[in-house]
């Protein structure tokens, strides 16, 4: 897996101050995507143990609330294989820090009902993700007033509650900022 960027301080992609990883590779190709260069699976640098260690170190600071995973597309199968060791290590090292992820796939139809059935990696990845922003960016539904998403069709999902109860539960901001 390749990655485009690691941001040590990110205040736009999730609540609080966060560390963010932008993976490379996306097959959605949404019109007016804000990060088109990451469509290419070969863009950026190779992601490995050194980058995992860097992210773990960046997360060690008390002012960092959590980790955000964006793209590209984290749920492309090759990217799932690359991010799984990272998410394992984050949740083991910092269980109190939350993990947010952005995907163009739909949580229920694509991820839960298809990917989780086909790939054990998907199930394990979801076990580590607290909040998932799902759905492709749609130019005609673009809304700059929305928090943490670009278009009104995208949902902010409480992953653990949704998995436990078997239906979609939207994330509720409870003084999280």
Secondary structure, DSSP 8 states (H G I E B T S, - for coil): -EEEEEEEEESSSSSSEEEEEEE---S---TT-TTGGGGSTTSSEE--HHHHHHHHHHHTSTTEEEEEEESS-TTSHHHHHHHHHHHHHHHHH-TTSEEEEE-SS-IIIIIIIIIHHH-HHHHHHHHH-SEEEES---GGGB-TTSSS-SBTT-EEEEHHHHHHHTS--B---SS--
